[in-house]
C-alpha cells in the first residue's frame, strides 16, 4: 500500500522498513485488557461471598484477596480453569471487609 501511495504521489516520503522503524509498537509488551478477568456479580452472605466472573476457554485464573489496601495481595488457594462461561466461587470465613482480584495464570 505504501508503494502505491508513493507512486501516485499521495505521499512523498517512502515507507520505512519495519526492522528499522522505531515508531512501531511492540505489541508483545502490551497488556491485553480484552482478556483480563472481570467480575460480573458479587453476592455477599453471612461470613461468605460468592464471586461470579467471565472466563475464557483454556485460560486459567487464581483468586487473590486482601483485607486492606495497605496489605499485599494473598493467594486464596482458589484456581479456576476457564471454559468460556460465567463461573463462580464461594469464599468463606471472611473478615468484615475484603478485596478481591482475579489474576491470569496463562
PASEBA-1860 file (N, C-alpha, C; in nm, 3 decimals):
! residues 106
1> XXXXXXXX> 0.082/-0.119/0.000/0.000/0.000/0.000/0.087/0.125/0.000 ~ 0.193/0.125/0.082/0.281/0.242/0.089/0.345/0.269/-0.046 ~ 0.387/0.164/-0.118/0.447/0.183/-0.250/0.347/0.243/-0.349 ~ 0.222/0.198/-0.343/0.119/0.252/-0.430/0.094/0.400/-0.401 ~ 0.081/0.434/-0.274/0.057/0.573/-0.236/0.174/0.662/-0.275 ~ 0.295/0.609/-0.269/0.413/0.685/-0.310/0.413/0.706/-0.461 ~ 0.380/0.602/-0.535/0.381/0.614/-0.682/0.271/0.706/-0.734 ~ 0.161/0.716/-0.663/0.052/0.805/-0.706/0.065/0.944/-0.646
9> XXXXXXXX> 0.174/0.968/-0.578/0.205/1.100/-0.518/0.108/1.141/-0.406 ~ 0.036/1.043/-0.350/-0.048/1.072/-0.234/0.043/1.100/-0.114 ~ 0.151/1.025/-0.104/0.255/1.053/-0.005/0.386/1.078/-0.078 ~ 0.477/1.150/-0.015/0.603/1.181/-0.083/0.725/1.125/-0.012 ~ 0.704/1.062/0.102/0.815/1.003/0.177/0.802/0.851/0.170 ~ 0.904/0.779/0.127/0.894/0.633/0.120/0.873/0.571/0.258 ~ 0.809/0.456/0.259/0.785/0.383/0.383/0.916/0.333/0.441 ~ 0.924/0.329/0.572/1.042/0.278/0.642/1.021/0.130/0.671
17> XXXXXXXX> 1.122/0.049/0.646/1.112/-0.093/0.672/1.087/-0.116/0.822 ~ 1.001/-0.213/0.855/0.965/-0.238/0.994/1.084/-0.271/1.083 ~ 1.188/-0.329/1.025/1.304/-0.369/1.105/1.383/-0.251/1.161 ~ 1.366/-0.134/1.101/1.438/-0.015/1.149/1.343/0.098/1.190 ~ 1.214/0.071/1.186/1.115/0.173/1.219/1.087/0.171/1.369 ~ 1.132/0.272/1.441/1.113/0.279/1.586/0.974/0.326/1.625 ~ 0.892/0.364/1.529/0.757/0.411/1.560/0.659/0.297/1.583 ~ 0.695/0.177/1.542/0.604/0.063/1.553/0.600/0.015/1.698
25> XXXXXXXX> 0.479/-0.010/1.746/0.462/-0.058/1.884/0.507/-0.203/1.896 ~ 0.562/-0.234/2.009/0.593/-0.373/2.040/0.469/-0.432/2.106 ~ 0.383/-0.491/2.026/0.254/-0.540/2.075/0.273/-0.650/2.179 ~ 0.380/-0.726/2.171/0.401/-0.833/2.269/0.427/-0.777/2.408 ~ 0.462/-0.651/2.419/0.488/-0.590/2.550/0.363/-0.527/2.611 ~ 0.256/-0.519/2.533/0.133/-0.458/2.583/0.056/-0.555/2.671 ~ -0.016/-0.501/2.767/-0.106/-0.582/2.849/-0.238/-0.592/2.774 ~ -0.287/-0.713/2.758/-0.411/-0.735/2.684/-0.529/-0.725/2.781
33> XXXXXXXX> -0.593/-0.609/2.785/-0.705/-0.590/2.878/-0.833/-0.656/2.829 ~ -0.839/-0.692/2.701/-0.958/-0.758/2.649/-0.977/-0.894/2.717 ~ -0.870/-0.961/2.748/-0.881/-1.093/2.812/-0.859/-1.087/2.963 ~ -0.857/-0.967/3.020/-0.841/-0.955/3.164/-0.967/-1.007/3.234 ~ -0.950/-1.075/3.348/-1.065/-1.126/3.421/-1.154/-1.012/3.471 ~ -1.286/-1.033/3.461/-1.382/-0.932/3.504/-1.489/-0.999/3.590 ~ -1.515/-0.941/3.708/-1.624/-0.988/3.791/-1.756/-0.943/3.730 ~ -1.854/-1.031/3.728/-1.985/-0.994/3.675/-2.087/-0.972/3.787
41> XXXXXXXX> -2.063/-1.034/3.902/-2.157/-1.017/4.014/-2.088/-1.061/4.142 ~ -2.122/-0.996/4.252/-2.070/-1.031/4.384/-2.189/-1.042/4.478 ~ -2.202/-1.158/4.543/-2.316/-1.182/4.632/-2.263/-1.208/4.772 ~ -2.271/-1.106/4.861/-2.225/-1.127/4.999/-2.328/-1.209/5.077 ~ -2.276/-1.288/5.172/-2.361/-1.365/5.261/-2.313/-1.347/5.404 ~ -2.358/-1.431/5.493/-2.316/-1.424/5.633/-2.181/-1.495/5.648 ~ -2.073/-1.419/5.648/-1.939/-1.476/5.657/-1.889/-1.538/5.528 ~ -1.962/-1.519/5.418/-1.921/-1.572/5.289/-1.941/-1.467/5.180
49> XXXXXXXX> -1.883/-1.493/5.066/-1.911/-1.413/4.947/-1.901/-1.506/4.828 ~ -1.998/-1.491/4.734/-1.992/-1.567/4.610/-1.956/-1.469/4.499 ~ -1.849/-1.502/4.428/-1.797/-1.416/4.322/-1.824/-1.481/4.187 ~ -1.887/-1.407/4.097/-1.916/-1.453/3.962/-1.825/-1.376/3.866 ~ -1.774/-1.444/3.764/-1.681/-1.379/3.672/-1.682/-1.449/3.538 ~ -1.646/-1.374/3.435/-1.636/-1.426/3.299/-1.506/-1.504/3.285 ~ -1.510/-1.612/3.206/-1.389/-1.690/3.179/-1.370/-1.704/3.028 ~ -1.248/-1.734/2.990/-1.215/-1.763/2.851/-1.167/-1.907/2.841
57> XXXXXXXX> -1.207/-1.977/2.735/-1.166/-2.117/2.721/-1.013/-2.131/2.723 ~ -0.967/-2.224/2.804/-0.824/-2.253/2.810/-0.742/-2.156/2.892 ~ -0.804/-2.054/2.949/-0.731/-1.958/3.032/-0.756/-1.989/3.179 ~ -0.648/-1.995/3.256/-0.657/-2.024/3.398/-0.642/-1.895/3.478 ~ -0.709/-1.891/3.591/-0.702/-1.775/3.680/-0.690/-1.823/3.824 ~ -0.645/-1.735/3.908/-0.645/-1.764/4.051/-0.701/-1.642/4.124 ~ -0.764/-1.668/4.237/-0.827/-1.564/4.315/-0.732/-1.517/4.425 ~ -0.713/-1.387/4.433/-0.631/-1.328/4.539/-0.718/-1.233/4.619
65> XXXXXXXX> -0.679/-1.212/4.745/-0.757/-1.121/4.830/-0.665/-1.048/4.927 ~ -0.721/-0.944/4.985/-0.653/-0.873/5.093/-0.760/-0.803/5.175 ~ -0.729/-0.780/5.302/-0.826/-0.721/5.393/-0.819/-0.569/5.398 ~ -0.713/-0.512/5.343/-0.694/-0.367/5.345/-0.608/-0.329/5.225 ~ -0.626/-0.207/5.177/-0.547/-0.162/5.062/-0.398/-0.151/5.092 ~ -0.362/-0.137/5.219/-0.220/-0.124/5.252/-0.152/-0.259/5.276 ~ -0.223/-0.368/5.259/-0.166/-0.502/5.274/-0.140/-0.564/5.137 ~ -0.044/-0.656/5.128/-0.018/-0.721/4.998/-0.128/-0.820/4.962
73> XXXXXXXX> -0.142/-0.848/4.832/-0.237/-0.948/4.787/-0.191/-1.086/4.831 ~ -0.287/-1.172/4.870/-0.256/-1.309/4.911/-0.336/-1.406/4.826 ~ -0.273/-1.516/4.790/-0.341/-1.620/4.713/-0.441/-1.690/4.805 ~ -0.566/-1.705/4.759/-0.668/-1.772/4.840/-0.663/-1.923/4.826 ~ -0.582/-1.971/4.730/-0.577/-2.114/4.705/-0.686/-2.161/4.608 ~ -0.763/-2.066/4.556/-0.870/-2.100/4.462/-0.821/-2.074/4.320 ~ -0.819/-2.179/4.238/-0.779/-2.169/4.098/-0.900/-2.202/4.011 ~ -0.908/-2.137/3.897/-1.022/-2.154/3.807/-0.970/-2.183/3.667
81> XXXXXXXX> -1.026/-2.286/3.603/-0.995/-2.316/3.463/-1.108/-2.261/3.378 ~ -1.075/-2.172/3.285/-1.176/-2.109/3.202/-1.239/-2.204/3.102 ~ -1.370/-2.187/3.082/-1.442/-2.268/2.985/-1.525/-2.182/2.889 ~ -1.514/-2.050/2.900/-1.591/-1.961/2.814/-1.725/-1.919/2.871 ~ -1.758/-1.966/2.990/-1.884/-1.933/3.054/-1.859/-1.857/3.184 ~ -1.964/-1.800/3.240/-1.954/-1.736/3.371/-1.942/-1.846/3.475 ~ -1.844/-1.832/3.563/-1.825/-1.927/3.673/-1.835/-1.851/3.805 ~ -1.844/-1.927/3.913/-1.848/-1.863/4.044/-1.769/-1.946/4.145
89> XXXXXXXX> -1.722/-1.878/4.248/-1.656/-1.943/4.361/-1.713/-1.882/4.488 ~ -1.710/-1.960/4.595/-1.755/-1.912/4.725/-1.634/-1.907/4.816 ~ -1.614/-1.793/4.878/-1.506/-1.776/4.976/-1.571/-1.765/5.113 ~ -1.522/-1.842/5.211/-1.586/-1.850/5.342/-1.496/-1.799/5.453 ~ -1.556/-1.786/5.573/-1.485/-1.743/5.694/-1.414/-1.610/5.672 ~ -1.490/-1.511/5.633/-1.433/-1.384/5.593/-1.436/-1.280/5.704 ~ -1.338/-1.189/5.702/-1.347/-1.072/5.788/-1.455/-0.978/5.733 ~ -1.492/-0.874/5.808/-1.599/-0.784/5.762/-1.570/-0.716/5.627
97> XXXXXXXX> -1.441/-0.688/5.597/-1.406/-0.623/5.471/-1.297/-0.704/5.403 ~ -1.316/-0.728/5.274/-1.214/-0.798/5.197/-1.221/-0.752/5.052 ~ -1.106/-0.741/4.989/-1.095/-0.701/4.850/-1.045/-0.819/4.770 ~ -1.095/-0.831/4.644/-1.061/-0.946/4.561/-1.009/-0.901/4.425 ~ -0.929/-0.986/4.365/-0.891/-0.970/4.225/-0.866/-1.109/4.167 ~ -0.888/-1.119/4.038/-0.856/-1.240/3.963/-0.727/-1.215/3.886 ~ -0.636/-1.310/3.890/-0.507/-1.297/3.822/-0.497/-1.408/3.719 ~ -0.465/-1.371/3.595/-0.448/-1.470/3.489/-0.327/-1.558/3.515
105> XX> -0.345/-1.687/3.492/-0.234/-1.780/3.507/-0.165/-1.807/3.376 ~ -0.239/-1.803/3.265/-0.179/-1.826/3.132/-0.254/-1.749/3.028
END
